[in-house]
Amino acid sequence: MYKLYTRPGSGGFVVEAALAMAGVPFEQIDVPKKETADPAFLTISPLNQVPALTLPDGHSLTESAAICILLAERHPRAGLAPEAGSPGRADFLRWMAFMSSVLYPAVLRLYYAHRYTADGEGVQAVKKAAVTEMDRGFAILDRALAGRDWLAGESLSLADIYLVMLVAWHPEVEKARAAWPNIERLWARLRENELMRKLNASHEMWA
């Protein structure tokens, strides 16, 4: 059985969605948010971050994008990603890598700015630069969605859920909805999705 280490409002949102869509049983373990980590948890997640997923064979995996890609590979019939070899699959891998390397780190710099500067006076500068980077990344994704229903392929994939999770963390959500109409169109659709509504009830990602 899978074991998911997570907490409300975290990147565990998209992993919970993946496991639910795959229809596989899993044990959910809530990890309290604290600077001093449980040594046992550090053996699973060396950076003391969630989500982390322990696989049925006991191997542990961190990084939400990597977890999503692995689950899509292990449960191909669940439709978590476009089929291997398809043009949609290439888009899926591209945008998952883009979001995890550009947007997710910017989100972390915004909300944990003190970790990214040794200058106590530099925190606000780090936050400002992080929002600028977020805005640049979301603008690229908004253009990618022009004339499309989904970010990758012809149906919902984990890339769409990952994107919605990230944009929900924008510090000015109403501004984001107005600035990126294609992302908002996708987000509006997912806000009505039964699974997303259920997950949002526990994660409180959006109002």
Secondary structure, 3 states (H helix, E strand, C coil): CEEEEECCCCCHHHHHHHHHHHCCCEEEEECCCCCCCCHHHHCCCCCCCCCEEECCCCCEEECHHHHHHHHHHHCHHHCCCCCCCCHHHHHHHHHHHHHHHHHHHHHHHHHCHHHHCCCHHHHHHHHHHHHHHHHHHHHHHHHHCCCCCCCCCCCCCHHHHHHHHHHHCCCCHHHHHHHCHHHHHHHHHHHCCHHHHHHHHHHCCCC
